[in-house]
Structures are given as structure tokens and as C-alpha cells.
Amino acid sequence: MSVGKTTGFYKPFEDILHKNSFIPFPEDWLGNNQLEESERLAMNAAYKIVEKEKDKIAAVILEPLVQGAGGMKICRKEFLDKLVKMFKDQGILVIFDEVMTGFGRTGKCLQQII
């Protein structure tokens, strides 16, 4: 619960949950002319967190491509690839939370296969 910062679920328990860092999610939609800037800002935020907190980071949890409880937010695979590469290059474990994209919902059994 402490890694899913959806207001409706997270806020009532915020004081007793483990504190985590979150990066902005660069949503992709048809006609989004700010997408590249949103992706750049998200990558910069991730770099800053890693620079500051690397020794405290046990893992990074990502919802690949489609967020569910956080809203139907979709990011580009290219952005996700860059983000994962950056974390792996730093030796940080990456965990994919595939509740919304797993088990054939996107056409593949698991989204990270795409």
C-alpha cells in the first residue's frame, strides 16, 4: 500500500506507511505535444532520487505501461525502456507490478514481454 500513492487508498494511512519517493508519470495520449518534455522531467526526477538516495533504495516498483488504481495512465515503451536501463545500470532491482497488464489483458501474457 505504501508504494501506491493513489489518494483514495493512500491518504487515510499516510502517517503509518513507509515513506517512498515517487516520480512524475509521463502520460501518453493522442495529440499530447508535451510528451517528450514530460518524459524528460520524469527521467530527471528519477536521476535526482537515485543520486540522493541510491544507498537507501532496495528496489524500484513500476507499473509497466498502464496504471490502474492511479487512473488509466499509459506511458510509451521507449520511456519505460530508458527508465529501466537507468535503474539497472545503477544496480537497482526493478519490479514490475503487472496487476493491470498481466495475464493476457494487453494481448501478451505479461506486459514486460512486449
DONU-881512 format. One record per residue (C-alpha): residue in three letters; x, y, z; residue number from 0. Coordinates in steps of 0.05 Angstrom, whole numbers, plus 5000, padded with zeros to 4 digits. Layout:
! DONU-881512
aa;u;v;w;i
Ala;X;Y;Z;NUM
...
//
This chain:
! DONU-881512
aa;u;v;w;i
Met;5000;5000;5000;0
Ser;5057;5048;5014;1
Val;5082;5043;4942;2
Gly;5015;5060;4911;3
Lys;5002;5133;4923;4
Thr;4930;5138;4899;5
Thr;4895;5190;4941;6
Gly;4833;5148;4957;7
Phe;4873;5089;4982;8
Tyr;4937;5121;5008;9
Lys;4918;5185;5044;10
Pro;4880;5155;5104;11
Phe;4941;5113;5122;12
Glu;4997;5160;5102;13
Asp;5022;5172;5173;14
Ile;5035;5098;5187;15
Leu;5063;5077;5119;16
His;5136;5072;5098;17
Lys;5158;5136;5063;18
Asn;5176;5127;4989;19
Ser;5197;5171;4932;20
Phe;5153;5178;4870;21
Ile;5170;5205;4801;22
Pro;5120;5241;4756;23
Phe;5086;5195;4706;24
Pro;5092;5219;4634;25
Glu;5024;5202;4606;26
Asp;5017;5189;4533;27
Trp;4954;5205;4493;28
Leu;4938;5222;4422;29
Gly;4957;5293;4408;30
Asn;5000;5303;4471;31
Asn;5051;5354;4447;32
Gln;5084;5358;4515;33
Leu;5102;5284;4520;34
Glu;5176;5289;4507;35
Glu;5182;5345;4559;36
Ser;5142;5303;4609;37
Glu;5188;5244;4597;38
Arg;5249;5287;4606;39
Leu;5223;5315;4672;40
Ala;5207;5245;4697;41
Met;5276;5219;4678;42
Asn;5309;5279;4712;43
Ala;5268;5266;4775;44
Ala;5288;5193;4775;45
Tyr;5362;5211;4766;46
Lys;5358;5260;4824;47
Ile;5326;5209;4870;48
Val;5379;5157;4852;49
Glu;5436;5207;4862;50
Lys;5409;5227;4931;51
Glu;5382;5161;4957;52
Lys;5419;5105;4920;53
Asp;5445;5072;4984;54
Lys;5374;5070;5012;55
Ile;5339;5042;4950;56
Ala;5322;4968;4956;57
Ala;5283;4966;4891;58
Val;5241;5006;4843;59
Ile;5169;4984;4831;60
Leu;5138;5004;4764;61
Glu;5071;4994;4733;62
Pro;5091;4978;4662;63
Leu;5054;5019;4610;64
Val;4985;5021;4643;65
Gln;4969;5047;4712;66
Gly;4904;5022;4742;67
Ala;4884;5049;4810;68
Gly;4924;5112;4795;69
Gly;4880;5123;4734;70
Met;4883;5095;4664;71
Lys;4951;5126;4650;72
Ile;4994;5099;4595;73
Cys;5068;5114;4581;74
Arg;5110;5099;4520;75
Lys;5150;5034;4519;76
Glu;5211;5075;4497;77
Phe;5207;5116;4561;78
Leu;5199;5054;4604;79
Asp;5259;5022;4569;80
Lys;5303;5083;4585;81
Leu;5279;5086;4657;82
Val;5291;5011;4669;83
Lys;5360;5016;4637;84
Met;5379;5074;4682;85
Phe;5359;5035;4745;86
Lys;5393;4971;4723;87
Asp;5457;5009;4705;88
Gln;5457;5034;4777;89
Gly;5449;4962;4803;90
Ile;5378;4976;4828;91
Leu;5327;4919;4825;92
Val;5266;4934;4782;93
Ile;5200;4902;4800;94
Phe;5141;4905;4751;95
Asp;5073;4909;4784;96
Glu;5030;4876;4730;97
Val;4962;4874;4762;98
Met;4932;4915;4705;99
Thr;4975;4889;4647;100
Gly;4986;4817;4665;101
Phe;4952;4752;4646;102
Gly;4934;4770;4575;103
Arg;4899;4836;4586;104
Thr;4943;4871;4535;105
Gly;4948;4813;4487;106
Lys;5013;4785;4515;107
Cys;5015;4742;4578;108
Leu;5059;4793;4614;109
Gln;5069;4866;4591;110
Gln;5145;4867;4600;111
Ile;5150;4816;4543;112
Ile;5127;4870;4494;113
//
